[in-house]
Amino acid sequence: MAEETREVRGRLPKNLKIAFEIACARLELTQTAALEEAIKEWLKKHESTSSDK
């Protein structure tokens, strides 16, 4: 059975969005996969920081 998914929305500066699209295309990676990877890394960084407080 496929994992249930949810939509995430946000707004970025135009130049950052274009750079992201280009990087994903060059890496032959979907934007969804790249965002999932980035969010996981962000959570790792901030979960370890918040547990130190």
C-alpha positions as CSV (number, residue, x, y, z in Angstrom):
1,M,0.0,0.0,0.0
2,A,1.3,3.4,-0.9
3,E,2.2,5.9,1.8
4,E,-0.4,8.6,2.4
5,T,0.8,12.0,1.3
6,R,-0.2,15.6,2.1
7,E,0.4,18.8,0.2
8,V,2.8,21.5,1.5
9,R,2.6,25.0,0.2
10,G,4.9,28.0,0.5
11,R,6.2,31.1,-1.3
12,L,9.8,31.6,-2.4
13,P,11.7,34.4,-4.1
14,K,11.4,34.0,-7.9
15,N,15.2,33.5,-8.4
16,L,15.3,30.7,-5.7
17,K,12.3,28.9,-7.3
18,I,13.9,29.0,-10.8
19,A,17.3,27.8,-9.4
20,F,15.5,24.9,-7.6
21,E,13.6,23.9,-10.8
22,I,16.8,24.0,-12.8
23,A,18.8,22.0,-10.2
24,C,16.0,19.3,-10.1
25,A,16.0,19.0,-13.8
26,R,19.7,18.7,-14.0
27,L,19.7,16.0,-11.4
28,E,16.7,14.3,-13.0
29,L,14.9,14.5,-9.6
30,T,11.3,15.4,-9.0
31,Q,10.7,18.6,-7.1
32,T,8.7,16.5,-4.6
33,A,11.7,14.2,-4.0
34,A,14.0,17.2,-3.5
35,L,11.6,18.9,-1.1
36,E,11.2,15.7,0.9
37,E,15.0,15.4,1.2
38,A,15.4,19.0,2.2
39,I,12.7,18.9,4.8
40,K,14.1,15.7,6.3
41,E,17.6,17.4,6.6
42,W,16.0,20.5,8.1
43,L,14.2,18.5,10.7
44,K,17.3,16.6,11.6
45,K,19.2,19.8,12.1
46,H,16.5,21.5,14.1
47,E,15.4,18.5,16.2
48,S,19.0,18.0,17.4
49,T,19.3,21.7,18.2
50,S,16.0,21.9,20.1
51,S,16.8,18.8,22.2
52,D,20.1,20.5,23.3
53,K,18.1,23.3,25.0
